[in-house]
């Protein structure tokens, strides 16, 4: 449990239900200490104070979690879909009943502004709600037979034991986006949240247990990423892995999963472009850029990493955008006025400053913001005249640094946008339907936001192309990621 040196942080983020904060792993419906009481410190990114400890499980405990999911699978898979859906519905209700506590927990361990943390809880709960209903919509097919006397059927069935490896930037929503469709499909799961932000995941497990989820259906463990990931990928029991994180780690998981031919869902790195055309509505373009770039302090895989403005609107956009960026409030996530909270760690700050220095060395000018004054607070920063080959155009910045690059014709803008091995999200602002249709189809990405920076919701398929990953999360397509199709050929009918 949290200890004394985190008292001031815990007072700022005080919960109404302290039992939502756990320092034990959740395996087979039981809360257990790590072998040898090994633990991981969890800190508050704003103060640096320790707010809690997460268990660092052993190899044997990781194997026990996998075995628990294996043991629970047959019964959960045979459960009526409406019963599975009812449990998910109760889980959703409990999450929303505890929205404020969960949001405060997210802000404590992640640092994001409380208003964004509340939105994350609602967003994450939306996946549980959606798949509570979708559980009863796993329809099969009857295919007309070309041969007399045969009946051809196709039935969906759950894959089996699944593993989820989730990131720190949306610690609650990334787990519900994976667990909800898996459980709705009849799969069981071992979840490994990020070590920086494990408390949200354990709180979700508390509420899932209260909702009536049977023992072993959802297991949550934390510890050494290499060891846990190695056991999950090498286990023949685990039939699918869903991972959100870097392309580098995703490729390693893919390689390690190859010998056992696992199903994979990989939501990997992004380098999202935002194209602002001359005919864009200026206010809409500024609002789109503000949300797409600075939400979660820029720590989002779908953040607008590269902003391109056509030359006819370039100066007007920069003037209006600079005014909005300079008005963003930097500070403690528990201050209701805060727009930009601390970055997750000092390495994150160093990367943003590296990108800033590189852009300025290449000729860019700072219009607002600048370097960190210490700690993990990085001021929202806007640059103009960024070189098209600047470091921030080639790597994910993952912080509140916006660099704007001018372009001339539409073809040049699209070329800039597609000049990346990644293809998760992209954005464009235009009032011309022909431009929207043409560019929307030409951009190489899995998702395109048109005149908006808010694109993700439970009812649509979320995912990328190229080196941004495989598979989709959300929507009915996300449910199919946890199902196999079985063909049944009935002869003699």
matplotlib code that plots the C-alpha trace (Angstrom):
import matplotlib.pyplot as plt

x = [0.0, 1.1, 3.4, 4.4, 6.6, 3.7, 1.3, 1.0, 0.4, -2.2, -3.9, -4.1, -5.6, -7.6, -10.1, -13.5, -12.7, -9.1, -9.6, -9.4, -5.6, -4.0, -0.4, -1.1, -1.4, -4.8, -4.5, -7.3, -9.7, -7.3, -5.1, -1.6, 1.7, 4.7, 7.1, 9.6, 7.4, 9.2, 7.7, 7.8, 7.6, 4.8, 5.3, 3.4, 4.9, 4.1, 5.8, 8.0, 6.7, 6.0, 2.2, 2.2, 3.8, 2.9, 3.9, 6.8, 5.6, 7.9, 8.0, 6.0, 3.3, 3.2, 2.7, 0.1, -1.8, -1.7, -2.8, -5.7, -6.9, -6.6, -8.6, -11.3, -11.7, -14.0, -16.6, -16.5, -16.6, -19.7, -21.5, -24.5, -23.6, -26.3, -24.8, -21.4, -22.9, -24.8, -21.5, -19.9, -22.8, -22.4, -18.7, -19.5, -22.0, -19.4, -16.7, -19.0, -20.2, -16.5, -15.6, -14.2, -12.0, -10.7, -9.9, -8.1, -6.1, -5.1, -4.0, -2.0, 0.0, 0.0, -0.1, -2.7, -5.2, -8.1, -10.6, -8.8, -8.7, -12.4, -12.9, -10.6, -12.7, -15.8, -14.1, -12.7, -16.0, -17.6, -15.7, -17.2, -20.7, -20.4, -19.1, -21.7, -24.2, -22.0, -21.5, -25.0, -24.2, -21.6, -23.6, -22.7, -23.5, -25.4, -23.9, -25.9, -24.3, -23.3, -23.7, -27.1, -27.7, -25.2, -25.6, -22.7, -22.3, -19.8, -19.7, -17.5, -15.8, -13.5, -9.7, -8.9, -6.4, -5.4, -2.8, -2.9, 0.2, -0.9, 0.9, 1.1, -0.4, -4.1, -3.8, -7.4, -8.8, -6.2, -7.0, -10.8, -10.3, -8.6, -10.3, -13.9, -14.0, -12.0, -14.3, -17.4, -16.1, -15.7, -11.9, -10.0, -7.1, -3.8, -3.2, 0.2, -0.2, 2.8, 4.9, 4.6, 0.8, -0.4, -2.9, -5.7, -5.6, -5.8, -8.7, -10.5, -9.9, -11.5, -14.6, -14.7, -14.6, -17.5, -19.4, -19.3, -16.5, -15.6, -12.1, -9.4, -11.3, -9.3, -5.8, -3.7, 0.0, 2.9, 6.7, 9.7, 8.5, 11.1, 10.3, 6.5, 6.5, 8.8, 6.5, 3.4, 4.9, 6.4, 3.4, 1.4, -1.6, -1.7, -3.3, -3.4, -1.5, -2.8, -0.1, -0.1, 3.3, 6.4, 7.0, 10.4, 8.8, 5.9, 8.3, 10.0, 6.7, 5.8, 9.1, 8.8, 5.2, 6.0, 7.0, 3.5, 1.7, -0.2, -2.9, -1.6, -3.2, -0.5, -1.2, 2.3, 4.1, 2.5, 3.7, 0.4, 0.3, -2.2, -2.7, -4.4, -5.5, -6.0, -9.8, -10.0, -12.1, -9.4, -11.2, -11.8, -8.2, -6.9, -9.2, -8.3, -4.6, -5.0, -6.8, -4.8, -1.4, -1.8, -4.4, -2.7, 0.2, 1.0, 1.6, -0.6, 0.1, -2.4, -1.1, -0.5, 3.2, 3.7, 1.6, 1.6, -0.2, -0.7, 1.0, -2.2, -3.4, 0.1, 0.5, -3.1, -3.0, 0.2, -1.1, -4.3, -2.7, 0.1, -2.6, -4.3, -1.1, 0.2, -3.1, -2.7, -2.2, 0.8, 0.8, -0.6, -3.2, -5.4, -5.8, -9.0, -7.5, -4.6, -4.5, -1.0, 0.3, 3.7, 5.3, 5.5, 9.3, 12.4, 13.4, 10.2, 11.2, 14.7, 13.2, 11.0, 13.9, 16.1, 13.4, 13.1, 16.9, 17.1, 14.3, 15.7, 19.2, 17.5, 16.0, 12.8, 11.6, 9.9, 6.5, 5.5, 6.9, 10.4, 12.4, 11.4, 12.2, 12.8, 11.0, 8.7, 6.7, 7.3, 5.6, 3.4, 5.6, 5.0, 7.6, 7.3, 9.3, 10.3, 12.5, 10.6, 13.3, 13.6, 13.8, 10.3, 9.0, 10.8, 10.3, 7.3, 7.9, 5.3, 5.2, 3.7, 5.8, 4.1, 6.1, 4.4, 5.8, 4.5, 3.6, 2.5, 0.3, -1.9, 0.5, 3.4, 1.3, 0.2, 3.8, 5.0, 2.2, 3.0, 6.8, 6.9, 7.0, 4.1, 0.4, -1.7, -3.7, -3.8, -5.8, -6.9, -8.8, -10.6, -14.0, -13.8, -15.6, -13.5, -10.2, -11.5, -12.5, -9.3, -6.8, -8.7, -8.3, -4.7, -3.2, -1.6, -3.1, -5.6, -7.7, -8.3, -9.8, -11.5, -11.9, -11.6, -8.9, -11.2, -11.5, -11.6, -14.8, -15.8, -18.0, -15.3, -12.3, -9.0, -5.7, -3.0, -1.2, 2.5, 4.7, 1.9, 0.5, -1.9, -5.6, -8.3, -9.7, -13.2, -16.4, -17.6, -14.3, -12.6, -14.7, -13.7, -10.0, -10.9, -12.8, -12.0, -14.3, -15.2, -16.7, -19.1, -20.0, -23.2, -23.5, -26.6, -29.2]
y = [0.0, 3.7, 4.8, 8.0, 9.7, 9.9, 11.5, 15.0, 13.5, 11.1, 14.0, 15.9, 12.8, 11.5, 8.7, 8.0, 4.3, 3.6, -0.1, 0.6, 1.1, -2.4, -3.5, -7.2, -9.1, -10.4, -14.1, -16.7, -14.4, -13.8, -10.9, -12.2, -10.8, -11.1, -13.9, -12.4, -9.2, -7.8, -4.6, -1.6, 2.0, 4.0, 7.8, 11.0, 12.6, 16.1, 15.8, 12.7, 11.3, 7.6, 7.0, 3.2, 0.0, -2.6, -6.3, -7.6, -11.1, -14.1, -16.5, -19.1, -16.5, -15.5, -19.1, -19.4, -16.5, -18.2, -21.5, -19.7, -18.3, -21.7, -23.3, -20.7, -20.7, -23.7, -22.5, -18.9, -19.8, -21.9, -19.2, -17.8, -14.6, -12.7, -13.7, -12.6, -9.3, -8.8, -9.1, -6.6, -4.3, -4.4, -3.8, -0.7, 0.6, 0.2, 2.0, 4.9, 4.9, 5.3, 7.7, 10.3, 7.9, 6.2, 9.6, 10.8, 7.5, 8.1, 11.7, 10.5, 7.9, 9.4, 13.2, 14.1, 16.9, 15.7, 16.8, 14.6, 11.7, 11.9, 11.8, 8.8, 6.9, 7.6, 6.7, 3.5, 2.5, 3.0, -0.1, -2.2, -0.9, -1.4, -5.0, -5.8, -5.4, -6.8, -10.1, -11.2, -10.2, -12.9, -14.1, -17.1, -17.8, -20.4, -20.7, -22.1, -25.4, -26.0, -29.8, -31.4, -32.8, -30.6, -27.8, -25.4, -23.5, -21.0, -20.4, -18.0, -19.3, -17.7, -18.0, -19.0, -17.5, -14.0, -11.6, -7.8, -5.6, -2.0, 1.4, 4.2, 7.0, 5.8, 3.3, 2.6, 2.9, 0.8, -2.1, -1.9, -1.6, -5.0, -6.8, -5.9, -7.5, -10.5, -11.2, -10.6, -13.1, -15.8, -15.5, -15.3, -12.9, -12.2, -8.4, -6.8, -3.0, -0.6, -0.4, 3.4, 3.2, -0.1, 1.2, 1.9, -1.6, -3.1, -0.8, -2.1, -5.7, -4.8, -3.6, -6.5, -8.9, -6.9, -7.2, -11.0, -11.9, -15.5, -16.3, -16.7, -14.9, -11.7, -11.8, -8.7, -8.9, -6.5, -7.0, -7.3, -6.7, -9.0, -11.9, -11.6, -10.9, -13.8, -16.2, -14.9, -15.2, -18.6, -20.2, -22.6, -21.8, -18.2, -18.0, -14.3, -11.2, -7.7, -5.0, -1.2, 0.4, 1.1, -0.5, -1.8, -3.8, -4.8, -6.3, -8.3, -9.6, -10.6, -12.5, -14.2, -15.2, -16.7, -20.3, -20.8, -19.0, -16.6, -14.2, -10.6, -7.2, -4.6, -0.9, 0.6, 3.9, 6.8, 9.9, 11.6, 14.4, 17.3, 19.0, 22.4, 23.6, 27.2, 26.7, 25.5, 27.3, 29.0, 28.5, 24.8, 24.3, 25.9, 23.8, 20.6, 21.3, 22.1, 18.9, 16.6, 17.9, 18.8, 16.3, 14.3, 16.7, 15.4, 11.9, 10.1, 7.7, 9.5, 13.0, 15.3, 15.0, 17.0, 20.0, 21.2, 24.4, 25.6, 28.9, 30.8, 30.2, 29.7, 33.1, 33.5, 30.0, 30.6, 33.8, 32.3, 29.0, 30.8, 32.7, 29.5, 27.7, 30.5, 30.4, 26.7, 26.4, 24.2, 22.6, 20.1, 17.8, 18.2, 21.9, 22.2, 25.0, 22.9, 22.0, 20.5, 18.2, 16.7, 14.3, 10.7, 10.8, 12.9, 10.9, 12.2, 15.8, 15.1, 13.8, 16.8, 19.2, 17.2, 17.7, 21.4, 22.0, 20.2, 22.2, 25.5, 24.5, 23.8, 27.3, 27.1, 30.0, 29.6, 31.5, 30.3, 28.2, 26.8, 24.5, 22.9, 24.9, 21.7, 18.6, 16.9, 19.9, 20.8, 24.1, 23.9, 25.1, 26.2, 26.5, 28.1, 27.4, 23.9, 22.1, 19.3, 16.8, 17.9, 15.3, 15.9, 14.9, 11.6, 10.5, 10.6, 13.6, 12.4, 15.8, 19.3, 20.5, 21.6, 22.4, 23.9, 23.4, 25.3, 23.6, 24.9, 22.6, 19.7, 17.2, 18.5, 18.3, 14.7, 13.8, 15.3, 13.4, 10.0, 10.4, 8.1, 4.3, 4.8, 5.1, 5.1, 8.4, 11.5, 14.7, 17.2, 20.5, 21.8, 23.0, 21.6, 18.3, 17.3, 18.0, 16.1, 13.0, 13.0, 13.6, 11.4, 8.4, 9.3, 9.6, 6.3, 5.8, 3.6, 6.6, 10.1, 12.9, 15.5, 18.9, 17.3, 16.1, 13.8, 10.5, 7.6, 6.0, 2.5, 2.1, 2.5, 0.4, 1.8, 0.8, 1.5, 0.4, 0.0, 0.0, 1.2, -2.2, -5.0, -5.5, -3.2, -2.4, -1.1, -1.8, -5.2, -5.6, -5.5, -8.4, -10.5, -10.1, -12.5, -15.1, -17.9, -19.0, -22.7, -24.2, -27.1, -29.2, -31.3, -34.1, -36.3, -33.6]
z = [0.0, -0.4, 2.3, 4.2, 1.7, -0.7, 1.8, 0.1, -3.3, -1.9, -0.1, -3.4, -5.0, -2.1, -3.1, -1.5, -1.8, -0.7, -1.3, -5.0, -4.5, -4.5, -4.0, -4.8, -8.1, -9.1, -10.1, -10.2, -8.3, -5.5, -4.4, -3.8, -2.8, -5.2, -4.2, -1.8, -1.6, -4.7, -5.7, -8.1, -6.9, -8.5, -8.4, -9.0, -12.1, -10.8, -7.4, -7.9, -4.6, -4.3, -4.2, -4.1, -4.8, -7.5, -7.1, -9.2, -9.8, -10.3, -13.2, -11.3, -10.5, -14.2, -15.2, -12.5, -14.0, -17.4, -15.9, -14.1, -17.4, -19.1, -16.3, -16.5, -20.2, -20.9, -18.5, -19.6, -23.3, -22.7, -20.7, -22.5, -24.3, -22.5, -19.2, -20.2, -21.5, -18.1, -16.2, -18.5, -18.1, -14.3, -14.7, -16.8, -14.2, -11.4, -13.5, -14.1, -10.4, -9.5, -12.3, -10.0, -7.9, -11.1, -12.7, -9.6, -9.6, -13.3, -12.5, -9.5, -11.5, -15.0, -14.3, -16.9, -16.0, -14.0, -16.6, -19.2, -16.7, -16.2, -20.0, -20.2, -17.6, -19.6, -22.9, -21.4, -19.9, -23.3, -24.6, -21.7, -22.5, -26.2, -25.9, -23.2, -26.0, -28.8, -26.9, -28.2, -31.8, -32.7, -35.7, -37.8, -41.4, -43.4, -46.9, -49.8, -50.8, -54.4, -53.6, -53.0, -49.5, -47.6, -45.1, -44.8, -41.5, -40.2, -36.5, -34.5, -31.4, -28.8, -29.5, -26.0, -23.5, -24.5, -23.1, -23.1, -22.7, -22.1, -22.1, -19.5, -21.5, -21.2, -18.4, -18.0, -21.5, -23.2, -20.9, -21.3, -25.1, -25.0, -22.1, -23.0, -26.5, -25.3, -22.4, -24.5, -27.1, -24.4, -24.1, -20.8, -20.3, -18.5, -18.5, -17.9, -17.5, -17.7, -14.5, -14.4, -14.2, -12.7, -10.1, -12.6, -13.9, -10.5, -9.6, -12.7, -11.5, -8.1, -9.9, -12.3, -9.4, -7.8, -11.1, -10.8, -13.2, -12.4, -11.0, -13.6, -16.4, -15.9, -14.3, -13.7, -13.1, -13.0, -13.0, -15.3, -18.8, -20.5, -18.2, -18.4, -22.1, -22.7, -20.9, -22.6, -26.1, -25.5, -23.8, -26.0, -23.8, -24.8, -28.2, -28.8, -27.7, -27.9, -27.4, -27.5, -27.5, -29.6, -33.0, -31.7, -28.9, -31.1, -33.6, -30.8, -29.6, -33.1, -33.6, -30.2, -31.0, -34.4, -33.2, -31.6, -34.4, -32.1, -33.2, -32.8, -32.4, -32.5, -32.1, -32.5, -33.1, -34.9, -36.7, -37.5, -40.0, -39.9, -43.3, -43.1, -46.6, -47.7, -47.8, -44.2, -41.6, -39.5, -36.1, -36.9, -38.0, -34.8, -32.6, -34.5, -34.1, -30.4, -29.6, -31.9, -30.7, -27.0, -25.6, -22.8, -23.0, -26.5, -25.1, -27.5, -30.3, -32.5, -31.7, -34.6, -34.7, -37.9, -38.7, -42.3, -43.3, -46.9, -47.7, -48.2, -44.6, -43.0, -41.4, -40.2, -38.8, -36.9, -35.4, -34.2, -33.1, -31.1, -29.2, -28.1, -27.3, -25.1, -23.2, -22.2, -18.5, -17.3, -13.9, -11.4, -13.0, -9.8, -10.5, -12.5, -14.6, -15.8, -19.5, -19.7, -16.9, -16.3, -18.7, -17.5, -16.8, -17.3, -20.3, -21.9, -21.2, -22.6, -25.9, -26.3, -25.7, -28.1, -30.8, -29.9, -30.1, -33.4, -35.0, -33.8, -35.1, -38.5, -38.7, -36.8, -34.6, -31.2, -31.1, -27.7, -24.8, -24.6, -22.5, -19.1, -16.0, -14.1, -13.1, -15.6, -16.6, -20.3, -21.4, -24.5, -27.3, -30.8, -33.6, -37.1, -40.2, -39.2, -41.8, -43.5, -42.4, -38.8, -36.1, -34.9, -38.4, -38.2, -34.6, -32.3, -30.0, -27.4, -25.7, -26.0, -28.9, -32.1, -35.2, -38.2, -41.8, -44.8, -48.1, -51.5, -53.5, -52.4, -53.9, -51.8, -48.6, -49.3, -50.1, -46.8, -45.0, -46.5, -46.1, -43.1, -42.4, -40.0, -40.7, -37.6, -37.8, -39.9, -39.9, -42.5, -42.4, -45.5, -46.5, -50.0, -50.3, -53.3, -51.4, -48.4, -50.5, -52.5, -49.7, -47.2, -49.6, -50.6, -47.1, -46.0, -42.5, -40.8, -39.5, -40.8, -38.8, -41.0, -39.3, -35.9, -33.6, -31.7, -33.6, -31.2, -29.9, -29.0, -32.1, -34.7, -35.7, -34.3, -35.8, -38.3, -41.5, -42.4, -39.3, -37.1, -36.5, -37.2, -36.3, -35.1, -31.7, -31.1, -33.1, -34.3, -36.0, -32.6, -31.4, -34.4, -33.3, -30.4, -32.5, -34.8, -37.6, -37.7, -40.8, -40.3, -43.3, -42.7, -45.2, -45.8, -45.1]

ax = plt.figure().add_subplot(projection="3d")
ax.plot(x, y, z, "-o")
ax.set_aspect("equal")
plt.show()
